[in-house]
Structures are given as C-alpha cells and as structure tokens.
Amino acid sequence: MRLDILIYLIPVSLFLGGLGLAAFIWSLRNRQYDDPDGDSRRILNDDYDDAPRG
C-alpha cells in the first residue's frame, strides 16, 4: 500500500527538483543576480546606515 504512493511521489519530486534547478540555472545565465553598481552606490547613501532613523 505504501509502495504504491512512493511510485508516484518519487518521480514527481525528482521532476520538481529538476524544474527548480533549471530555473536557478536559467536565472544565473540571464544575470539575474548581478549588481555591479549597487554596492558602490549603497555605501555612499545615508539611507542604508546602520543607525536607526529617529
């Protein structure tokens, strides 16, 4: 009885894991995580200071 469930769940979980991996690789290749100017601009901005506003 439990083996019948695993026959369906294992391929579904492998498919979903592969789909997530493919989406992650796609986002890396399309440079979704690149921010070359962000750090250099953030360090000069007072809005991102460690002190709380008050």
PDB file as gemmi writes it, atoms N, CA and C in Angstrom:
CRYST1    1.000    1.000    1.000  90.00  90.00  90.00 P 1                      
ATOM      1  N   MET A   1       0.823  -1.190   0.000  1.00  0.00           N  
ATOM      2  CA  MET A   1       0.000   0.000   0.000  1.00  0.00           C  
ATOM      3  C   MET A   1       0.871   1.260   0.000  1.00  0.00           C  
ATOM      4  N   ARG A   2       1.882   1.330   0.852  1.00  0.00           N  
ATOM      5  CA  ARG A   2       2.748   2.497   0.881  1.00  0.00           C  
ATOM      6  C   ARG A   2       3.665   2.534  -0.340  1.00  0.00           C  
ATOM      7  N   LEU A   3       3.975   1.406  -0.888  1.00  0.00           N  
ATOM      8  CA  LEU A   3       4.833   1.357  -2.068  1.00  0.00           C  
ATOM      9  C   LEU A   3       4.145   1.981  -3.273  1.00  0.00           C  
ATOM     10  N   ASP A   4       2.830   1.872  -3.341  1.00  0.00           N  
ATOM     11  CA  ASP A   4       2.093   2.488  -4.441  1.00  0.00           C  
ATOM     12  C   ASP A   4       2.226   4.008  -4.423  1.00  0.00           C  
ATOM     13  N   ILE A   5       2.253   4.577  -3.244  1.00  0.00           N  
ATOM     14  CA  ILE A   5       2.381   6.024  -3.121  1.00  0.00           C  
ATOM     15  C   ILE A   5       3.775   6.465  -3.546  1.00  0.00           C  
ATOM     16  N   LEU A   6       4.797   5.714  -3.154  1.00  0.00           N  
ATOM     17  CA  LEU A   6       6.173   6.075  -3.498  1.00  0.00           C  
ATOM     18  C   LEU A   6       6.422   6.013  -5.002  1.00  0.00           C  
ATOM     19  N   ILE A   7       5.715   5.137  -5.672  1.00  0.00           N  
ATOM     20  CA  ILE A   7       5.868   5.023  -7.121  1.00  0.00           C  
ATOM     21  C   ILE A   7       5.481   6.333  -7.802  1.00  0.00           C  
ATOM     22  N   TYR A   8       4.525   7.054  -7.216  1.00  0.00           N  
ATOM     23  CA  TYR A   8       4.118   8.345  -7.775  1.00  0.00           C  
ATOM     24  C   TYR A   8       4.931   9.509  -7.210  1.00  0.00           C  
ATOM     25  N   LEU A   9       5.247   9.461  -5.928  1.00  0.00           N  
ATOM     26  CA  LEU A   9       5.887  10.608  -5.285  1.00  0.00           C  
ATOM     27  C   LEU A   9       7.346  10.799  -5.680  1.00  0.00           C  
ATOM     28  N   ILE A  10       8.084   9.717  -5.884  1.00  0.00           N  
ATOM     29  CA  ILE A  10       9.500   9.847  -6.226  1.00  0.00           C  
ATOM     30  C   ILE A  10       9.690  10.516  -7.590  1.00  0.00           C  
ATOM     31  N   PRO A  11       9.006  10.101  -8.649  1.00  0.00           N  
ATOM     32  CA  PRO A  11       9.180  10.811  -9.930  1.00  0.00           C  
ATOM     33  C   PRO A  11       8.685  12.265  -9.886  1.00  0.00           C  
ATOM     34  N   VAL A  12       7.620  12.511  -9.145  1.00  0.00           N  
ATOM     35  CA  VAL A  12       7.116  13.878  -9.034  1.00  0.00           C  
ATOM     36  C   VAL A  12       8.137  14.751  -8.320  1.00  0.00           C  
ATOM     37  N   SER A  13       8.730  14.256  -7.244  1.00  0.00           N  
ATOM     38  CA  SER A  13       9.715  15.047  -6.512  1.00  0.00           C  
ATOM     39  C   SER A  13      10.981  15.257  -7.338  1.00  0.00           C  
ATOM     40  N   LEU A  14      11.405  14.268  -8.090  1.00  0.00           N  
ATOM     41  CA  LEU A  14      12.561  14.441  -8.967  1.00  0.00           C  
ATOM     42  C   LEU A  14      12.280  15.455 -10.069  1.00  0.00           C  
ATOM     43  N   PHE A  15      11.078  15.419 -10.610  1.00  0.00           N  
ATOM     44  CA  PHE A  15      10.701  16.389 -11.639  1.00  0.00           C  
ATOM     45  C   PHE A  15      10.685  17.803 -11.076  1.00  0.00           C  
ATOM     46  N   LEU A  16      10.096  17.990  -9.910  1.00  0.00           N  
ATOM     47  CA  LEU A  16      10.029  19.330  -9.311  1.00  0.00           C  
ATOM     48  C   LEU A  16      11.414  19.832  -8.914  1.00  0.00           C  
ATOM     49  N   GLY A  17      12.269  18.943  -8.428  1.00  0.00           N  
ATOM     50  CA  GLY A  17      13.635  19.335  -8.106  1.00  0.00           C  
ATOM     51  C   GLY A  17      14.401  19.737  -9.348  1.00  0.00           C  
ATOM     52  N   GLY A  18      14.233  18.994 -10.430  1.00  0.00           N  
ATOM     53  CA  GLY A  18      14.876  19.348 -11.696  1.00  0.00           C  
ATOM     54  C   GLY A  18      14.340  20.651 -12.258  1.00  0.00           C  
ATOM     55  N   LEU A  19      13.049  20.890 -12.081  1.00  0.00           N  
ATOM     56  CA  LEU A  19      12.455  22.146 -12.530  1.00  0.00           C  
ATOM     57  C   LEU A  19      13.018  23.327 -11.749  1.00  0.00           C  
ATOM     58  N   GLY A  20      13.191  23.166 -10.450  1.00  0.00           N  
ATOM     59  CA  GLY A  20      13.792  24.222  -9.641  1.00  0.00           C  
ATOM     60  C   GLY A  20      15.239  24.463 -10.017  1.00  0.00           C  
ATOM     61  N   LEU A  21      15.976  23.402 -10.273  1.00  0.00           N  
ATOM     62  CA  LEU A  21      17.373  23.534 -10.700  1.00  0.00           C  
ATOM     63  C   LEU A  21      17.468  24.227 -12.050  1.00  0.00           C  
ATOM     64  N   ALA A  22      16.588  23.876 -12.964  1.00  0.00           N  
ATOM     65  CA  ALA A  22      16.582  24.518 -14.277  1.00  0.00           C  
ATOM     66  C   ALA A  22      16.260  26.006 -14.155  1.00  0.00           C  
ATOM     67  N   ALA A  23      15.343  26.368 -13.278  1.00  0.00           N  
ATOM     68  CA  ALA A  23      15.004  27.784 -13.078  1.00  0.00           C  
ATOM     69  C   ALA A  23      16.187  28.533 -12.470  1.00  0.00           C  
ATOM     70  N   PHE A  24      16.899  27.897 -11.552  1.00  0.00           N  
ATOM     71  CA  PHE A  24      18.063  28.532 -10.952  1.00  0.00           C  
ATOM     72  C   PHE A  24      19.175  28.738 -11.978  1.00  0.00           C  
ATOM     73  N   ILE A  25      19.443  27.739 -12.795  1.00  0.00           N  
ATOM     74  CA  ILE A  25      20.472  27.860 -13.828  1.00  0.00           C  
ATOM     75  C   ILE A  25      20.069  28.916 -14.857  1.00  0.00           C  
ATOM     76  N   TRP A  26      18.782  28.963 -15.201  1.00  0.00           N  
ATOM     77  CA  TRP A  26      18.304  29.995 -16.122  1.00  0.00           C  
ATOM     78  C   TRP A  26      18.544  31.388 -15.544  1.00  0.00           C  
ATOM     79  N   SER A  27      18.270  31.560 -14.254  1.00  0.00           N  
ATOM     80  CA  SER A  27      18.453  32.882 -13.644  1.00  0.00           C  
ATOM     81  C   SER A  27      19.930  33.260 -13.571  1.00  0.00           C  
ATOM     82  N   LEU A  28      20.812  32.286 -13.398  1.00  0.00           N  
ATOM     83  CA  LEU A  28      22.239  32.583 -13.405  1.00  0.00           C  
ATOM     84  C   LEU A  28      22.711  32.996 -14.796  1.00  0.00           C  
ATOM     85  N   ARG A  29      22.244  32.304 -15.809  1.00  0.00           N  
ATOM     86  CA  ARG A  29      22.676  32.610 -17.179  1.00  0.00           C  
ATOM     87  C   ARG A  29      22.122  33.931 -17.678  1.00  0.00           C  
ATOM     88  N   ASN A  30      20.997  34.359 -17.161  1.00  0.00           N  
ATOM     89  CA  ASN A  30      20.416  35.633 -17.568  1.00  0.00           C  
ATOM     90  C   ASN A  30      20.826  36.771 -16.645  1.00  0.00           C  
ATOM     91  N   ARG A  31      21.841  36.545 -15.832  1.00  0.00           N  
ATOM     92  CA  ARG A  31      22.467  37.562 -14.990  1.00  0.00           C  
ATOM     93  C   ARG A  31      21.474  38.232 -14.051  1.00  0.00           C  
ATOM     94  N   GLN A  32      20.585  37.442 -13.454  1.00  0.00           N  
ATOM     95  CA  GLN A  32      19.595  37.984 -12.542  1.00  0.00           C  
ATOM     96  C   GLN A  32      20.204  38.413 -11.213  1.00  0.00           C  
ATOM     97  N   TYR A  33      21.352  37.879 -10.855  1.00  0.00           N  
ATOM     98  CA  TYR A  33      21.959  38.161  -9.562  1.00  0.00           C  
ATOM     99  C   TYR A  33      23.093  39.180  -9.644  1.00  0.00           C  
ATOM    100  N   ASP A  34      23.369  39.709 -10.806  1.00  0.00           N  
ATOM    101  CA  ASP A  34      24.454  40.672 -10.967  1.00  0.00           C  
ATOM    102  C   ASP A  34      23.999  42.062 -10.523  1.00  0.00           C  
ATOM    103  N   ASP A  35      24.823  42.703  -9.752  1.00  0.00           N  
ATOM    104  CA  ASP A  35      24.562  44.068  -9.288  1.00  0.00           C  
ATOM    105  C   ASP A  35      25.905  44.789  -9.190  1.00  0.00           C  
ATOM    106  N   PRO A  36      26.549  45.098 -10.327  1.00  0.00           N  
ATOM    107  CA  PRO A  36      27.901  45.662 -10.271  1.00  0.00           C  
ATOM    108  C   PRO A  36      27.950  47.066  -9.683  1.00  0.00           C  
ATOM    109  N   ASP A  37      26.909  47.856  -9.842  1.00  0.00           N  
ATOM    110  CA  ASP A  37      26.937  49.232  -9.351  1.00  0.00           C  
ATOM    111  C   ASP A  37      26.239  49.396  -8.006  1.00  0.00           C  
ATOM    112  N   GLY A  38      25.504  48.413  -7.578  1.00  0.00           N  
ATOM    113  CA  GLY A  38      24.705  48.550  -6.369  1.00  0.00           C  
ATOM    114  C   GLY A  38      25.514  48.790  -5.116  1.00  0.00           C  
ATOM    115  N   ASP A  39      26.562  48.025  -4.883  1.00  0.00           N  
ATOM    116  CA  ASP A  39      27.363  48.187  -3.676  1.00  0.00           C  
ATOM    117  C   ASP A  39      28.089  49.521  -3.662  1.00  0.00           C  
ATOM    118  N   SER A  40      28.593  49.946  -4.797  1.00  0.00           N  
ATOM    119  CA  SER A  40      29.329  51.213  -4.827  1.00  0.00           C  
ATOM    120  C   SER A  40      28.403  52.400  -4.584  1.00  0.00           C  
ATOM    121  N   ARG A  41      27.153  52.278  -4.946  1.00  0.00           N  
ATOM    122  CA  ARG A  41      26.209  53.379  -4.692  1.00  0.00           C  
ATOM    123  C   ARG A  41      25.634  53.299  -3.283  1.00  0.00           C  
ATOM    124  N   ARG A  42      25.421  52.111  -2.769  1.00  0.00           N  
ATOM    125  CA  ARG A  42      24.842  51.948  -1.442  1.00  0.00           C  
ATOM    126  C   ARG A  42      25.761  52.447  -0.339  1.00  0.00           C  
ATOM    127  N   ILE A  43      27.058  52.322  -0.520  1.00  0.00           N  
ATOM    128  CA  ILE A  43      27.989  52.728   0.531  1.00  0.00           C  
ATOM    129  C   ILE A  43      28.009  54.248   0.694  1.00  0.00           C  
ATOM    130  N   LEU A  44      27.631  54.980  -0.342  1.00  0.00           N  
ATOM    131  CA  LEU A  44      27.623  56.436  -0.277  1.00  0.00           C  
ATOM    132  C   LEU A  44      26.269  57.003   0.138  1.00  0.00           C  
ATOM    133  N   ASN A  45      25.248  56.184   0.245  1.00  0.00           N  
ATOM    134  CA  ASN A  45      23.903  56.631   0.548  1.00  0.00           C  
ATOM    135  C   ASN A  45      23.653  56.555   2.050  1.00  0.00           C  
ATOM    136  N   ASP A  46      23.124  57.623   2.631  1.00  0.00           N  
ATOM    137  CA  ASP A  46      22.855  57.645   4.073  1.00  0.00           C  
ATOM    138  C   ASP A  46      21.620  56.847   4.466  1.00  0.00           C  
ATOM    139  N   ASP A  47      20.775  56.497   3.506  1.00  0.00           N  
ATOM    140  CA  ASP A  47      19.565  55.737   3.827  1.00  0.00           C  
ATOM    141  C   ASP A  47      19.884  54.339   4.327  1.00  0.00           C  
ATOM    142  N   TYR A  48      21.032  53.807   3.978  1.00  0.00           N  
ATOM    143  CA  TYR A  48      21.406  52.454   4.365  1.00  0.00           C  
ATOM    144  C   TYR A  48      22.397  52.452   5.514  1.00  0.00           C  
ATOM    145  N   ASP A  49      22.293  53.400   6.390  1.00  0.00           N  
ATOM    146  CA  ASP A  49      23.170  53.497   7.547  1.00  0.00           C  
ATOM    147  C   ASP A  49      22.758  52.471   8.589  1.00  0.00           C  
ATOM    148  N   ASP A  50      23.693  52.035   9.425  1.00  0.00           N  
ATOM    149  CA  ASP A  50      23.383  51.061  10.454  1.00  0.00           C  
ATOM    150  C   ASP A  50      22.570  51.665  11.600  1.00  0.00           C  
ATOM    151  N   ALA A  51      22.639  52.953  11.765  1.00  0.00           N  
ATOM    152  CA  ALA A  51      21.910  53.599  12.856  1.00  0.00           C  
ATOM    153  C   ALA A  51      20.435  53.709  12.502  1.00  0.00           C  
ATOM    154  N   PRO A  52      19.551  53.498  13.480  1.00  0.00           N  
ATOM    155  CA  PRO A  52      18.121  53.622  13.200  1.00  0.00           C  
ATOM    156  C   PRO A  52      17.725  55.079  12.981  1.00  0.00           C  
ATOM    157  N   ARG A  53      16.677  55.271  12.201  1.00  0.00           N  
ATOM    158  CA  ARG A  53      16.191  56.620  11.957  1.00  0.00           C  
ATOM    159  C   ARG A  53      15.489  57.138  13.211  1.00  0.00           C  
ATOM    160  N   GLY A  54      15.650  58.404  13.458  1.00  0.00           N  
ATOM    161  CA  GLY A  54      14.978  58.896  14.648  1.00  0.00           C  
ATOM    162  C   GLY A  54      14.902  60.332  14.802  1.00  0.00           C  
TER     163      GLY A  54                                                      
END                                                                             
